[in-house]
Amino acid sequence: MEEKPIIDENITPRRAKKDEETFYKNRDYIEVIWKAISLIDTPLKTIPFFILWGTVNDYDDPTSIYLYQTVIEDIRKFGISIQPLIRPNMTREENLYIQFLKHFPCDSRKQASVFEYCLKHLSNAKDLEKYQEQIIKNNMQRHQELTTLSKLKFSELIPKWLEDYRKMSIFEFCKIYLPELYKNHHQYADAVLKERMVISGGTDLSNPDEDVVRIKPHIGSPTDFEKIYYALRKTKKPIILNL
């Protein structure tokens, strides 16, 4: 999380001062709003709740993050498992598991889940676009755990992540390895804390009869910072952002 406001050089000094004062007035709710943003379906992708605050039950055996060669020469399949050498659908999904390449035991299943999520958001994910025809031909299109990352790069990357995860907070880790999502998350939270945007709707909020929970430009009543996190956690309504 970020405990200081974003400096906007495109606004007047008077507006900047007001934004800063408003942000610090609401500073006790920084974590609440960061949590709320993680539960909202925003136009720009943010970091989901389970990555920053979620817990995952561990098994007796350590969870590993693994890499397999697929039937497509430049495409690998990654994932997490307590039995990385044995995949349950290897016969039915043989195109995904042509050859085992590498695995790394993680300190916890949560850590393995974070690494898996980060692999899905590497910049090379865009490289998959040019293989779409082959992916569809081999009936692999429903799988999100595909990458052009080589065994060598995987073997360099995961030990680095293990080292950094152990010495960093989850926020520091995401800021480095999920930079675009972290930036988006920060900008939304900053706008709410400056009261430029409002989280509204949903159970026990300004309009409990709404069909959705919204985050939208500041109009009317301000965000109820004390209730918003609990309301968002409890509601089963769709959550969207209006600009």
SULNORBEL-V727595 format. One record per pair of residues at least 24 apart in sequence whose ideal C-beta (glycine too) atoms are under 8 Angstrom apart, sorted by sequence separation. I is the first residue (numbers start at 1). J is the second residue. If there is no record, write none. Layout:
i = [I I]
j = [J J]
This chain:
i = [3 71 120 124 198 199 213 70 71 76 120 122 124 198 212 213 214 215 216 217 70 80 119 204 205 211 212 213 214 215 216 217 3 70 71 122 188 195 204 210 211 212 213 214 215 216 2 68 70 119 195 203 212 214 1 68 69 80 116 199 202 1 68 69 119 202 68 69 192 203 68 69 80 203 1 68 80 199 202 66 67 203 66 67 80 202 66 67 80 201 66 79 202 65 78 64 65 64 64 65 78 63 64 62 63 95 115 118 62 95 96 62 63 95 63 115 65 96 63 64 63 102 58 59 65 101 115 58 65 111 114 56 57 58 102 56 75 101 102 188 56 65 104 111 55 104 107 54 75 106 114 56 74 121 104 107 72 75 107 114 118 121 75 118 121 117 51 72 50 51 72 75 51 72 77 79 71 78 70 72 77 78 48 77 78 70 76 77 75 76 78 75 76 75 76 74 76 76 70 78 76 67 67 67 65 52 51 52 52 51 47 51 47 47 45 46 47 45 46 47 45 46 44 42 46 44 44 42 38 37 40 34 37 37 34 37 33 36 30 33 40 33 30 36 29 27 33 23 26 26 1 23 22 23 22 22 40 42 19 40 19 37 6 6 2 6 5 2 1 2 5 5 33 33 36 40 32 36 39 35 39 33 29 32 33 36 28 29 32 35 41 41 43 26 40 41 42 39 40 41 43 40]
j = [27 95 144 148 222 223 237 95 96 101 145 147 149 223 237 238 239 240 241 242 96 106 145 230 231 237 238 239 240 241 242 243 30 97 98 149 215 222 231 237 238 239 240 241 242 243 30 96 98 147 223 231 240 242 30 97 98 109 145 228 231 31 98 99 149 232 99 100 223 234 100 101 112 235 34 101 113 232 235 100 101 237 101 102 115 237 102 103 116 237 103 116 239 103 116 103 104 104 105 106 119 105 106 105 106 138 158 161 106 139 140 107 108 140 109 161 112 143 111 112 112 151 108 109 115 151 165 109 116 162 165 108 109 110 154 109 128 154 155 241 110 119 158 165 110 159 162 110 131 162 170 113 131 178 162 165 131 134 166 173 177 180 135 178 181 178 113 134 113 114 135 140 117 138 143 145 138 145 138 140 145 146 117 146 147 140 146 147 146 147 149 147 148 148 149 148 150 151 146 154 154 149 151 154 158 170 170 171 174 174 174 178 178 181 180 181 182 181 184 185 184 185 184 184 188 187 188 188 185 185 188 185 188 189 189 192 189 192 189 192 199 193 193 199 193 193 199 190 193 195 171 193 193 194 194 195 213 215 194 215 196 215 186 187 186 190 190 189 189 190 193 194 223 225 228 232 225 229 232 229 233 228 225 228 229 232 225 226 229 232 238 239 241 225 239 240 241 239 240 241 243 241]
